[in-house]
Amino acid sequence: MECNSQQWKGGKHMIPSAFDYKKAGSVEEALQLLTASDDVKLLAGGHSLLPAMKLNLNNPGQLVDISGLDELSYIKEEDGCICIGACTTHQDIVNSSIISAKLPVMAEVGSTIGDIQVRNKGTIGGSLAHADPAADWPAVLLVCNAEIVMISAAESRTVAAADFFTGLYATALKEDELIIEIRIPIPAPDSRAAYVKFMQPASRFAIVGCAVMTSGNGSFEDVKVAFTGVASTAFRDQGVESALNGKPRSNDSIAEAAEKAAEGVDVLGDHFASENYRKNMAKVYAKRALEAVM
Ligand SMILES: Cc1cc2nc3c(=O)[nH]c(=O)nc-3n(C[C@H](O)[C@H](O)[C@H](O)COP(=O)(O)OP(=O)(O)OC[C@H]3O[C@@H](n4cnc5c(N)ncnc54)[C@H](O)[C@@H]3O)c2cc1C
């Protein structure tokens, strides 16, 4: 087959522009490299950044590889929270005994991400920084009231997940900052959580993903519902939450509340699902997620 050389030279066809590569030996070194130039990108699992570079959607002059930093790869319990290092892979989260004992919904979510290659290389920090509107972690972190810890050469700061995702592929992360940790309060023993998704069959990204968390016995208390895949960024659905809070745990309460899903939200439409279809699926998946915690 004849090959158009224009297509291979930095065109649209899978060859990224030239870049320098440095492997950071520590977080400190990564931060130094990050501030040394305004044309640097951190490389973690590479499962979002490299495809974007191959499509010439992102052309950094230098990659700083943080994937080998053990200091960013851990899951531990501290001060009533589960703390997850930014370079912890999706599969490490799925396999963690701490996660399965204290936050099993995180393992549920992780196991639905991509395939085993993606889960073995992709990291939770990379997923949050990339902020794909169809990514799975944002929805569950929203219902868990998680916090994202970021560091730059100058300071460290912590932002609630609710304030971290600011738009389509947009976050509160600054150019010179690195996510170091995700902190998730350990839910009360009587709380229940679930995540269900209508997945794109090839990539397994969420066309609609719904995470829920609630407590109480006879009634729904402290209900939190969040969607991913539905809009330009993951969001808590206050319409569903307020329709259900304090209501009896019954199929009728769930059906009524699920009808409110994505009300007033600017729903995405694309070649996988039209806006109307996605909105209907949000209702269906809200119902399924809530039934799972009834
Ligand atoms: C075939 C395929 C299927 C997939 N399916 C799913 C799916 O079903 N659900 C889902 O949620 N995701 C899915 N993904 C995305 C996958 O989860 C990626 O691993 C993830 O989005 C990015 O993580 P990464 O470690 O690979 O980040 P990278 O690709 O290395 O980086 C992504 C971005 O984050 C930045 N970054 C990385 N780490 C940090 C950090 N610590 N601090 C600050 N910035 C950082 C990078 O500079 C870059 O801008 C899929 C990907 C592929 C290729």
The ligand as an SDF file (V2000), in Angstrom:
LIG
                    3D

 53 58  0  0  0  0  0  0  0  0999 V2000
   -7.7330    1.2540   25.4260 C   0  0  0  0  0  0  0  0  0  0  0  0
   -7.9760    2.1240   26.6250 C   0  0  0  0  0  0  0  0  0  0  0  0
   -9.1200    1.9020   27.3930 C   0  0  0  0  0  0  0  0  0  0  0  0
   -9.3720    2.7080   28.5000 C   0  0  0  0  0  0  0  0  0  0  0  0
  -10.5160    2.4840   29.2230 N   0  0  0  0  0  0  0  0  0  0  0  0
  -10.7820    3.2640   30.2920 C   0  0  0  0  0  0  0  0  0  0  0  0
  -11.9680    3.0530   31.0680 C   0  0  0  0  0  0  0  0  0  0  0  0
  -12.7790    2.1540   30.8260 O   0  0  0  0  0  0  0  0  0  0  0  0
  -12.1940    3.8860   32.1250 N   0  0  0  0  0  0  0  0  0  0  0  0
  -11.3020    4.8940   32.4680 C   0  0  0  0  0  0  0  0  0  0  0  0
  -11.5490    5.6040   33.4380 O   0  0  0  0  0  0  0  0  0  0  0  0
  -10.1650    5.0800   31.7740 N   0  0  0  0  0  0  0  0  0  0  0  0
   -9.8890    4.2970   30.7090 C   0  0  0  0  0  0  0  0  0  0  0  0
   -8.7280    4.5010   30.0020 N   0  0  0  0  0  0  0  0  0  0  0  0
   -7.7860    5.5590   30.4320 C   0  0  0  0  0  0  0  0  0  0  0  0
   -6.8010    4.9610   31.4270 C   0  0  0  0  0  0  0  0  0  0  0  0
   -7.4460    4.7530   32.6450 O   0  0  0  0  0  0  0  0  0  0  0  0
   -5.5720    5.8610   31.6390 C   0  0  0  0  0  0  0  0  0  0  0  0
   -4.6770    5.0650   32.3210 O   0  0  0  0  0  0  0  0  0  0  0  0
   -5.7910    7.0960   32.4760 C   0  0  0  0  0  0  0  0  0  0  0  0
   -6.7810    7.9310   31.9530 O   0  0  0  0  0  0  0  0  0  0  0  0
   -4.5300    7.9660   32.5100 C   0  0  0  0  0  0  0  0  0  0  0  0
   -3.6250    7.4610   33.4300 O   0  0  0  0  0  0  0  0  0  0  0  0
   -2.1250    7.3030   33.0370 P   0  0  0  0  0  0  0  0  0  0  0  0
   -1.4130    6.9090   34.2820 O   0  0  0  0  0  0  0  0  0  0  0  0
   -2.0270    6.3620   31.9050 O   0  0  0  0  0  0  0  0  0  0  0  0
   -1.7280    8.8030   32.6710 O   0  0  0  0  0  0  0  0  0  0  0  0
   -0.8420    9.3870   31.4770 P   0  0  0  0  0  0  0  0  0  0  0  0
   -1.4150    8.9840   30.1770 O   0  0  0  0  0  0  0  0  0  0  0  0
    0.5960    9.0940   31.7110 O   0  0  0  0  0  0  0  0  0  0  0  0
   -1.0790   10.9460   31.7340 O   0  0  0  0  0  0  0  0  0  0  0  0
   -2.3340   11.5460   31.4960 C   0  0  0  0  0  0  0  0  0  0  0  0
   -2.2440   13.0310   31.8580 C   0  0  0  0  0  0  0  0  0  0  0  0
   -2.1070   13.1880   33.2660 O   0  0  0  0  0  0  0  0  0  0  0  0
   -0.8960   13.8840   33.5760 C   0  0  0  0  0  0  0  0  0  0  0  0
   -0.4080   13.2520   34.8030 N   0  0  0  0  0  0  0  0  0  0  0  0
   -0.1280   11.9440   34.9890 C   0  0  0  0  0  0  0  0  0  0  0  0
    0.1760   11.7120   36.2680 N   0  0  0  0  0  0  0  0  0  0  0  0
    0.1030   12.9090   36.9060 C   0  0  0  0  0  0  0  0  0  0  0  0
    0.2860   13.3220   38.2620 C   0  0  0  0  0  0  0  0  0  0  0  0
    0.6090   12.4680   39.2420 N   0  0  0  0  0  0  0  0  0  0  0  0
    0.1360   14.6360   38.5540 N   0  0  0  0  0  0  0  0  0  0  0  0
   -0.2060   15.5220   37.5940 C   0  0  0  0  0  0  0  0  0  0  0  0
   -0.4010   15.1900   36.2990 N   0  0  0  0  0  0  0  0  0  0  0  0
   -0.2660   13.8940   35.9770 C   0  0  0  0  0  0  0  0  0  0  0  0
   -0.0070   13.7210   32.3610 C   0  0  0  0  0  0  0  0  0  0  0  0
    0.9330   14.7780   32.2550 O   0  0  0  0  0  0  0  0  0  0  0  0
   -1.0410   13.7370   31.2530 C   0  0  0  0  0  0  0  0  0  0  0  0
   -1.3990   15.0670   30.9680 O   0  0  0  0  0  0  0  0  0  0  0  0
   -8.4500    3.7240   28.8830 C   0  0  0  0  0  0  0  0  0  0  0  0
   -7.2700    3.9260   28.1100 C   0  0  0  0  0  0  0  0  0  0  0  0
   -7.0460    3.1350   27.0070 C   0  0  0  0  0  0  0  0  0  0  0  0
   -5.7960    3.3670   26.2150 C   0  0  0  0  0  0  0  0  0  0  0  0
  1  2  1  0
  2  3  1  0
  2 52  2  0
  3  4  2  0
  4  5  1  0
  4 50  1  0
  5  6  2  0
  6  7  1  0
  6 13  1  0
  7  8  2  0
  7  9  1  0
  9 10  1  0
 10 11  2  0
 10 12  1  0
 12 13  2  0
 13 14  1  0
 14 15  1  0
 14 50  1  0
 15 16  1  0
 16 17  1  0
 16 18  1  0
 18 19  1  0
 18 20  1  0
 20 21  1  0
 20 22  1  0
 22 23  1  0
 23 24  1  0
 24 25  2  0
 24 26  1  0
 24 27  1  0
 27 28  1  0
 28 29  2  0
 28 30  1  0
 28 31  1  0
 31 32  1  0
 32 33  1  0
 33 34  1  0
 33 48  1  0
 34 35  1  0
 35 36  1  0
 35 46  1  0
 36 37  1  0
 36 45  1  0
 37 38  2  0
 38 39  1  0
 39 40  1  0
 39 45  2  0
 40 41  1  0
 40 42  2  0
 42 43  1  0
 43 44  2  0
 44 45  1  0
 46 47  1  0
 46 48  1  0
 48 49  1  0
 50 51  2  0
 51 52  1  0
 52 53  1  0
M  END
$$$$
